[in-house]
Amino acid sequence: MDLDRIDRKILNVVQRNNRLTTEELGVLAGLSATACQRRLKRLRDAGVIEADVAIVSPGAVGRPLLLLVSITLERDRADIIDRFKQAIRRTPEIMNAYYVTG
């Protein structure tokens, strides 16, 4: 999908605040609210905008601490790695996990 200057402006704005009304977004992008709504729909339908998400304050939900932890497994066997991945998935305190090789 080819993105023009206005599409890029809309994307820039909604990445910072996707709760703006189409009227507010239209003012920032130089479009009518209806034109903005059409472009947003097109961007979503094309998969350019994958999701609208909420960023939750860790402190507000009782998790004020954020850690980045590096873990090294003694063995690189597939069954050990799979068991470790399953344990991570069952642990709700772990928000993200990355498997780095090489």
QUIFEN-V110064 format. One record per run of one state. SS is the DSSP state (hx for helix, st for strand, lp for the rest). FROM is the first residue (numbers start at 1). LEN is the number of residues. If there is no record, write none. Layout:
SS FROM LEN
SS FROM LEN
//
This chain:
lp 1 4
hx 5 12
lp 17 5
hx 22 8
lp 30 3
hx 33 13
lp 46 13
hx 59 3
lp 62 16
hx 78 12
lp 90 13
//
